[in-house]
Amino acid sequence: MEAMARRLVELMNRNSLNATALGKKTGVAQSTINRWLNAVTKPELESIEKVASYFDVPAEYFICKDEKKAKIYLMLHDMTSKELDDSLFHFQKEKLWKDSKRTA
């Protein structure tokens, strides 16, 4: 199964959706979604954006070839605003510390 299809299946399973339900919610035909899931065709960017918008993930989640980046997109999707703020704060703090070590 291609990465795009695998990632779409994961989000559909998380949300208890089948191709018919996803199609109704996104305006993408069920047959088109099934073709993506079976890797018969690849979606156009406009369709990827519709599906990504529904799941509240960036379109890059479906497109990127790097599995680590895709997992990060999904982790960010699952975090609350406070968790995102805290993570960003700690990331910036660590970066400043590392940068200060390099210049010292």
N, C-alpha and C positions, 0 to 999 in steps of 0.2 A: 504494500500500500504506500502510495506517495505521501510525502510529508504533509501536504495541504489536506489531503483526505484524512490522514491520521489525526491531525489537529482538529479538523472539523468534527470528526466522530467523537473526540474527547469532549469538546464543548457541547455537542448535542447530548451526549450521555449525562454530563453534569447537570444539564437542564431538562432531562427527561423528554427530549424532542426526537421525533422521527422526521424524515425528509418532508412529509406532507405538512406537519405542523410548522417546521422551519420555513417552508415555502410560503405558507399563509402569513407568517409574521414578518417576512422580509420582502415579499413580492417577487421572489425568485421561484420559478416553476419547480415543482417537485421532481419532474423528470430531469431537469438540469442539475439539481442537487444530487440526484442518484448517479448521474454521469460523472460528477466530480468524485463522489464517494468510491466509485468503481474505477477511477482514473481513466475513464474513456475520453473525457475532455478536460481542459483546464479552464477555470473561470476567467472572465474578463475582469479588469480592475474595478469597473463599476459594480459588478456583482460581489466581488470580494469586499468592497467598501460597505455594501448593504448588510452583508452577513457580519462583518466585523463590528459595524455600528450596533447591530442587534445585540451581539454578545459583549459589547463595550470593551473590545480589545482593538489595538491598532491593526490596520490592514497588514502591516509588516509581519504580524504574528503568523499569518498564513503564507506569506511570500518568502520570508527569510530562509536561507539554506542552513544556517547555523543553529543546531538544536539547542545549544546553551542560550543563545539570544531568545529563541522561542520560549524556552522555559522561564526566562526572566520576564518576558512580556506577560506570561500567564501568572507568575508570582505577583507582579505589580497589579494585575487585574484583581487578584484575590485580597489585596491589602486594603485596610481601611485608610481613610485620609490621615488619621493620626499615625498609623504605622508608616505610611509613606513619608510624612513629615519627619518622624523620628529617624527613619532610615537615611533620609537625605541629610539630616543634621549630622549623624554619625559618619556618613561617607565624607562630607565636607570637612569635618573635624579631623578625620584620619588623613585626608589628602593634605590639609594644611600642615599637619604634624610631619608627614613624609617630606613635603616640600621644604619645611624649615630645616630638616636634617640634611638635605642635599646642599643647601646654601651655607650651612654652618661649617 
